[in-house]
Amino acid sequence: MHAVARWGGLMTRCFSKAIVLLLGVLLAANSSLAQGKRVALVIGNSEYKHTPRLENPKNDATDMAAARKKLDFTVVEGRDLDKAAMDRTIRDFAEALGGAQVGLFFYAGHGLQVGGQNYLVPIDAKLTTASAIDFEMVRLDLVHRTMERETSTNILIMDACRDNPLARNLARALGTRSTQIGRGFAPVESGEGTLISFSTQPGNVALDGTGRNSPYAAALMKHIATPGDDLPTILINVRNDVMQETARRQVPWEHSAMTAKFYFIPPKSSAQQIELAFWASVKDSDNPAVLTSYLERYPDGSFAPLARALIEQHKQQQEAERAAREAELRRQEEARKQADVERLEAERKAAEGQRAELQKTLEEVRIARETAKAAEEQRAAAVRAAQEARKAADAEAEKGADRQKVAALPKLANPFDGTWQMVRIGQSCGNNRYTPTILISNGVVLGSMGGGGVRGSVSQSGVFRLTHQSSGSPGAHSYSGTLRGTSGSGTFSHSTGSCHGTFTLTRQ
């Protein structure tokens, strides 16, 4: 879902940029309905090779060219041009002016006046000889005459009266004629249909500024796209801003012989203003139905393409959100299914483990039962054999047979017959650890156990009983325990209670 949401956000940003561009196109198209073809030449020289660079002209030209393009000008651009490049760029501009109704020239960089003529200074100018006037600089009136020859409405904007160190080079080269070099630009009279605007008054020096743009260029770009303001109104506003910014040290000046009002963006008619107000009331809505209401009222309106683009944007955004929700639901469903599979697999493995453990337990129980059954059958067989032998002996005795023969009859073998090693651990006994050897024969316990009488027996099932009467000692030790296979264990105590403990037996 996050990936889809990111795609939706990217789509929205792309649409927003496209819409801004479309709006600019619409405004520019509206502004040029009455103006016809409009061509602008924009030059900004900053990187001078033989004098310190200027900070702002290149920025001024870049921003001014962008502003002219938004106002539907065909723009011929040049930045940091040497003499050859400036000549070539001016020639391209002259060709582009063919069939145009409006021509505009904006120049930012070094300029100076010599003998009442104004010159624009390319970046490779040295001005170390008198001939440099004709071969290293460009006369402003060359551009001026070219524009008036090709178009009926012309605007020249000069931001070029900066303090020029190259003027000192030229003054040295001219010698006694150095008085021909004036401060700033010389006054210029415009022809019919032409307006010439300078960043400062004749004979004064313009400031380069400390920001991105010069004070004059910044004010011009601020006011030039104000809808409904004609050119004189724009220049008045520019003049006031520059005077305030420079503490009245710089006063923009112009000479105009224009014969009609000129608008970069013409004022709206009453019908257009109503349409614009209606559009302003709906353009920020997120509801496509609201935007559709504009199209229903103005199907061919100025903002109809923008309204359709916004509606399409909203539709695609809604589709992206719907796709994101569906993708999230699918992800959750897949996660649930995977969790179910993992749970069922865990339950299956647990059940298999329990079955295996149960089978193992049942097998152990079966083996134990079979072992116990075999032992019981063996014991029962031995008991029956002893009973039969005893019956036979009794029968023989009844017949008067000799008792010695009866005594000579073989005794019933006991499964625990043999030699056993006892380890007795006692408390309060004379010998707390005692390890006698005893003998079991036909179920009878034999052995002296350190002297004294011993009486004891072991049953066929392994019940062990023993009484030991020590010689010369009162009382007796009593042993009680159980034998299993080749080992056994039990407890003992003395009849007086003075000695007691445990014992173990191991078949030897």
C-alpha positions in Angstrom: 0.0 0.0 0.0 2.9 2.4 0.7 4.3 1.8 -2.8 0.9 2.6 -4.3 0.5 5.7 -2.1 3.9 6.9 -3.2 3.0 6.4 -6.8 -0.2 8.4 -6.2 1.7 11.2 -4.6 4.1 11.3 -7.5 1.2 11.4 -10.0 -0.4 14.2 -8.0 2.8 16.3 -8.1 3.2 15.7 -11.8 -0.4 16.7 -12.5 0.1 19.8 -10.3 3.2 20.9 -12.3 1.3 20.2 -15.6 -1.6 22.3 -14.3 0.6 25.2 -13.3 2.2 25.1 -16.8 -1.3 25.0 -18.4 -2.5 27.9 -16.4 0.5 29.9 -17.5 -0.2 29.1 -21.1 -3.8 30.1 -20.7 -2.9 33.4 -19.1 -0.3 34.1 -21.7 -2.7 33.3 -24.5 -5.3 35.6 -23.0 -2.7 38.4 -22.6 -1.6 38.2 -26.2 -5.0 38.1 -28.0 -4.7 41.7 -29.0 -0.9 41.9 -29.3 -0.1 39.4 -32.1 3.3 37.9 -32.4 5.8 39.2 -29.8 9.6 38.7 -29.9 12.1 39.5 -27.1 15.9 39.7 -27.1 17.4 39.2 -23.6 21.1 39.6 -23.0 22.9 39.5 -19.6 26.8 39.9 -19.4 28.4 39.1 -16.0 31.7 37.3 -16.6 33.9 40.2 -18.0 37.4 39.1 -18.8 39.2 42.4 -18.3 37.3 43.9 -15.4 35.7 42.5 -12.2 32.6 40.4 -12.9 29.1 41.7 -12.2 27.1 39.5 -9.9 23.5 40.1 -11.2 23.2 40.6 -15.0 23.3 36.9 -15.8 20.6 36.2 -13.2 18.6 39.2 -14.4 18.6 37.9 -18.0 17.7 34.4 -16.9 14.7 35.5 -14.9 13.6 38.1 -17.4 13.7 35.6 -20.3 11.6 33.2 -18.2 9.1 35.9 -17.4 8.8 36.9 -21.1 8.2 33.2 -22.1 5.3 33.1 -19.7 3.9 36.2 -21.4 3.9 34.5 -24.8 7.1 36.1 -26.1 9.4 34.3 -28.5 12.7 34.8 -26.7 16.2 35.1 -28.2 18.6 34.7 -25.3 22.3 35.4 -24.7 24.4 35.4 -21.6 28.1 36.3 -21.2 28.5 37.2 -24.9 31.7 38.4 -26.5 31.6 40.8 -29.4 31.1 38.2 -32.1 28.4 36.4 -30.1 26.6 39.7 -29.5 26.6 40.6 -33.2 25.3 37.1 -34.1 22.6 37.2 -31.4 21.3 40.6 -32.5 21.2 39.3 -36.1 19.1 36.3 -35.0 16.8 38.7 -33.2 16.4 40.8 -36.3 15.4 37.8 -38.3 12.9 36.7 -35.6 11.2 40.1 -35.7 9.8 39.4 -39.2 6.0 39.6 -39.0 6.0 40.6 -35.3 3.7 43.2 -33.8 5.8 43.8 -30.6 9.6 43.8 -30.2 11.3 43.9 -26.8 15.0 44.3 -25.9 16.4 43.8 -22.4 20.1 44.3 -21.7 21.9 43.9 -18.3 25.6 44.5 -18.1 28.2 47.2 -18.7 27.4 50.2 -21.0 28.8 53.6 -21.6 28.4 56.8 -23.7 31.0 58.2 -26.0 30.3 61.4 -27.9 26.6 61.3 -27.1 26.3 57.7 -28.4 25.4 54.8 -26.1 27.3 51.5 -26.3 26.8 48.0 -24.9 30.0 46.3 -23.7 30.7 42.6 -24.6 32.6 40.5 -22.1 35.9 40.5 -24.1 36.2 44.3 -24.5 39.5 45.8 -23.4 38.9 49.4 -24.6 42.6 50.2 -24.7 42.6 51.9 -28.1 40.5 54.5 -29.8 39.4 52.0 -32.4 37.8 49.9 -29.7 34.8 52.2 -29.9 33.9 50.8 -33.3 35.3 47.2 -33.1 34.9 46.1 -29.4 31.5 47.5 -28.5 27.9 47.4 -29.9 26.0 50.6 -30.5 22.6 50.7 -28.9 21.1 52.6 -31.8 21.9 49.6 -34.0 19.4 47.5 -32.1 17.0 50.5 -31.8 16.9 51.1 -35.6 16.5 47.4 -36.3 13.5 47.1 -34.1 11.7 50.2 -35.4 12.3 49.1 -38.9 10.7 45.7 -38.3 7.9 46.3 -35.8 5.3 48.9 -34.9 5.5 48.6 -31.2 9.0 48.5 -29.5 10.2 48.4 -25.9 13.9 48.8 -25.0 14.8 48.2 -21.4 18.4 49.0 -20.4 19.9 48.0 -17.0 23.4 48.9 -18.1 24.6 52.1 -16.5 26.8 50.5 -13.9 30.1 52.0 -12.8 32.4 50.8 -15.6 36.2 50.5 -15.0 36.8 50.0 -18.7 35.8 53.6 -19.3 39.1 54.6 -17.6 41.0 52.4 -20.2 39.2 54.2 -23.0 39.8 57.6 -21.5 43.5 57.0 -21.4 43.3 55.8 -25.1 41.4 58.9 -26.2 43.7 61.3 -24.5 42.4 64.8 -25.0 39.2 63.5 -26.4 38.4 61.6 -23.1 35.9 64.3 -22.3 33.6 62.6 -24.9 33.1 59.8 -22.4 30.1 60.6 -20.3 28.8 59.2 -17.0 26.1 56.6 -17.5 24.0 56.6 -20.7 23.2 59.6 -22.9 19.5 60.7 -23.3 17.8 58.9 -26.2 14.7 59.9 -28.1 12.4 57.2 -29.3 10.6 56.9 -32.6 6.9 56.5 -33.1 5.5 53.5 -31.3 8.7 53.0 -29.2 9.4 53.3 -25.4 13.0 53.3 -24.1 13.4 52.6 -20.3 16.7 53.1 -18.4 17.4 51.7 -15.0 18.5 55.2 -13.9 18.4 58.8 -15.2 20.8 60.0 -17.9 24.3 60.7 -16.6 23.9 58.6 -13.5 25.2 55.1 -12.5 22.8 52.2 -11.7 23.5 49.8 -8.7 24.2 46.1 -9.2 22.5 45.2 -6.0 23.3 42.6 -3.3 20.6 40.1 -4.0 20.0 37.7 -6.9 18.8 40.6 -9.1 19.5 44.3 -9.5 17.0 46.7 -7.8 15.7 47.7 -11.2 15.3 44.1 -12.6 13.7 42.9 -9.3 11.1 45.6 -9.4 10.4 45.1 -13.1 9.8 41.4 -12.7 7.6 42.1 -9.7 5.2 44.4 -11.6 5.5 43.3 -15.2 2.9 40.5 -15.0 0.3 42.5 -13.1 -3.0 41.8 -15.0 -4.6 45.0 -16.3 -1.7 47.4 -15.8 -0.5 49.2 -18.9 3.2 49.7 -19.5 3.4 53.4 -18.1 1.7 52.2 -14.9 4.1 49.3 -14.6 7.1 51.7 -15.0 5.8 54.1 -12.4 5.5 51.3 -9.9 9.0 50.1 -10.8 10.4 53.6 -10.4 8.8 54.0 -6.9 10.2 50.6 -5.8 13.7 51.4 -7.0 13.8 54.8 -5.5 12.7 53.3 -2.2 15.2 50.5 -2.4 18.2 52.8 -3.2 17.2 55.7 -1.0 16.5 57.8 -4.1 20.1 57.4 -5.4 18.7 55.7 -8.5 15.7 57.0 -10.4 14.6 54.9 -13.4 13.9 57.0 -16.5 12.1 56.4 -19.8 11.3 58.2 -23.1 8.1 57.2 -24.8 6.6 57.9 -28.2 4.0 55.0 -28.0 0.8 55.7 -29.8 -1.5 53.2 -27.9 -1.7 51.5 -24.6 0.4 48.4 -24.2 -0.4 45.6 -21.8 1.6 42.6 -21.0 -1.6 41.1 -19.6 -4.7 43.0 -20.8 -7.5 43.8 -18.4 -10.4 41.4 -18.4 -13.8 42.3 -19.9 -16.9 42.1 -17.7 -17.7 38.7 -19.0 -14.2 37.5 -18.4 -14.2 38.9 -14.9 -17.4 37.0 -14.1 -15.9 33.9 -15.6 -12.7 34.4 -13.6 -14.6 35.0 -10.4 -16.6 31.8 -11.0 -13.4 29.9 -11.7 -11.8 31.2 -8.5 -14.8 29.9 -6.5 -14.4 26.3 -7.8 -10.8 25.8 -8.8 -9.6 24.6 -5.3 -12.4 22.1 -4.8 -11.5 18.4 -4.4 -15.0 17.5 -5.8 -15.0 16.8 -9.5 -18.7 17.6 -9.6 -17.9 21.2 -8.6 -15.3 21.5 -11.3 -17.8 20.0 -13.8 -20.2 22.9 -13.0 -17.7 25.3 -14.5 -17.5 23.2 -17.7 -21.3 23.1 -17.9 -21.4 26.9 -17.7 -18.3 27.6 -19.8 -17.6 24.6 -22.0 -15.2 26.7 -24.1 -14.0 29.0 -21.3 -10.5 30.1 -20.7 -10.0 27.6 -17.9 -11.9 24.7 -19.6 -8.6 22.7 -20.3 -7.4 23.3 -16.8 -10.8 22.2 -15.3 -10.7 19.0 -17.4 -7.1 18.4 -16.3 -8.1 18.8 -12.6 -11.1 16.5 -13.0 -8.8 13.9 -14.6 -6.3 14.4 -11.8 -9.0 13.8 -9.1 -10.2 10.7 -11.0 -6.8 9.2 -11.2 -6.1 10.1 -7.6 -9.3 8.4 -6.5 -8.4 5.4 -8.7 -5.0 5.3 -7.1 -6.5 5.4 -3.6 -9.0 2.7 -4.6 -6.2 0.5 -5.9 -4.2 1.1 -2.7 -7.2 0.0 -0.6 -7.7 -3.1 -2.7 -4.0 -3.9 -2.5 -4.0 -3.5 1.3 -7.0 -5.8 1.5 -5.3 -8.4 -0.6 -2.2 -8.1 1.5 -4.2 -8.6 4.7 -6.0 -11.6 3.2 -2.7 -13.2 2.1 -1.2 -12.6 5.5 -4.3 -14.2 7.1 -4.0 -17.2 4.8 -0.3 -17.6 5.5 -1.0 -17.3 9.3 -3.6 -20.1 9.0 -1.2 -22.3 7.0 1.5 -21.8 9.6 -0.9 -22.5 12.5 -2.3 -25.7 10.9 1.3 -26.9 10.2 2.3 -26.2 13.8 -0.8 -28.1 15.0 0.0 -31.0 12.7 3.6 -31.2 13.9 2.4 -31.0 17.6 -0.1 -33.8 17.0 2.5 -36.0 15.3 4.8 -35.4 18.3 2.1 -36.3 20.7 1.2 -39.5 18.7 4.9 -40.5 18.6 5.3 -39.9 22.4 2.1 -41.9 23.0 3.2 -44.8 20.8 6.6 -44.8 22.7 4.8 -44.9 26.0 2.4 -47.6 24.9 5.4 -49.7 23.6 7.2 -49.3 26.9 4.0 -50.3 28.8 3.6 -53.3 26.5 7.2 -54.5 27.1 6.9 -54.0 30.8 3.7 -56.0 30.9 5.2 -58.8 28.8 8.3 -58.8 31.1 6.1 -58.9 34.2 3.9 -61.6 32.7 6.9 -63.8 31.8 8.4 -63.3 35.3 5.0 -64.2 36.9 4.7 -67.3 34.7 8.2 -68.3 35.7 7.4 -67.8 39.4 4.1 -69.6 39.1 5.9 -72.5 37.4 8.5 -72.7 40.1 5.7 -72.6 42.8 3.9 -75.4 41.0 7.0 -77.5 40.8 7.8 -77.0 44.5 4.2 -77.9 45.4 4.3 -81.0 43.3 7.6 -82.0 44.8 6.3 -81.3 48.3 3.1 -83.3 47.5 5.3 -86.1 46.2 7.4 -86.1 49.3 4.4 -86.0 51.6 2.9 -88.9 49.7 6.1 -90.8 50.0 6.2 -90.1 53.7 2.7 -91.3 54.1 3.7 -94.5 52.5 6.3 -94.8 55.3 9.3 -94.0 53.3 12.4 -93.1 55.1 12.5 -89.5 56.2 16.1 -89.3 55.1 15.0 -89.9 51.6 12.5 -87.1 51.9 15.3 -84.8 53.2 17.5 -85.9 50.4 15.0 -84.7 47.8 16.3 -81.7 45.8 15.2 -78.3 47.2 13.3 -75.9 44.9 15.8 -73.5 43.3 15.4 -69.8 44.2 16.0 -67.2 41.5 18.1 -65.2 43.9 20.4 -68.0 45.0 24.0 -67.1 45.0 26.7 -64.9 46.7 25.7 -61.3 47.5 27.8 -58.4 48.7 26.0 -56.2 51.3 26.9 -52.6 51.9 25.3 -51.4 55.2 25.3 -47.7 56.0 24.2 -47.0 59.6 23.9 -44.3 62.2 24.8 -44.7 65.9 26.2 -48.1 65.1 29.5 -49.4 66.3 30.5 -49.8 62.7 28.5 -47.3 60.6 29.8 -48.8 57.3 29.7 -52.6 57.2 30.3 -54.8 54.1 29.6 -58.5 54.9 29.2 -61.2 52.3 26.1 -63.4 52.5 25.0 -66.6 50.7 21.5 -67.4 49.5 20.7 -71.0 48.9 17.3 -72.3 48.1 15.9 -69.1 49.4 17.7 -69.4 52.8 20.2 -66.7 53.8 23.4 -68.1 55.2 26.5 -66.4 56.8 28.0 -65.5 60.1 28.1 -61.7 59.6 30.8 -61.2 62.2 29.6 -63.9 64.5 26.3 -64.7 66.1 23.3 -66.3 64.6 21.8 -65.5 61.3 18.3 -66.3 60.2 16.9 -65.1 56.9 15.0 -65.9 53.7 14.3 -64.6 50.2 11.0 -65.3 48.6 10.5 -66.2 45.0 9.3 -62.7 44.4 12.4 -61.1 46.0 11.2 -60.2 49.5 14.3 -60.2 51.7 14.2 -60.8 55.5 17.2 -61.2 57.8 17.7 -61.3 61.6 21.3 -61.1 63.0 21.9 -61.9 66.7 25.4 -60.6 67.6 27.4 -62.8 70.0 27.4 -61.4 73.5 25.2 -58.5 72.7 21.6 -58.0 73.7 19.0 -57.5 71.0 19.3 -58.2 67.3 19.5 -56.4 63.9 16.5 -56.8 61.6 16.9 -56.3 57.8 14.0 -55.8 55.4 14.2 -55.2 51.7 13.6 -56.3 48.1 15.7 -57.9 45.5 15.3 -57.3 41.8 17.5 -59.2 39.3 21.1 -58.7 40.5 20.6 -55.9 43.1 18.5 -55.0 46.0 18.1 -52.5 48.8 16.3 -52.0 52.1 16.5 -50.7 55.7 17.7 -52.1 59.0 17.4 -51.3 62.7 18.5 -52.7 66.0 15.8 -53.9 68.4 17.1 -51.5 71.0 16.8 -48.6 68.6 20.4 -47.6 69.1 21.4 -48.4 65.5 19.6 -48.0 62.2 20.2 -47.2 58.5 20.0 -48.6 54.9 21.7 -51.4 53.0 22.2 -52.4 49.4 22.9 -55.9 47.9 24.8 -56.8 44.8 25.0 -60.3 43.2 28.6 -61.4 42.9 
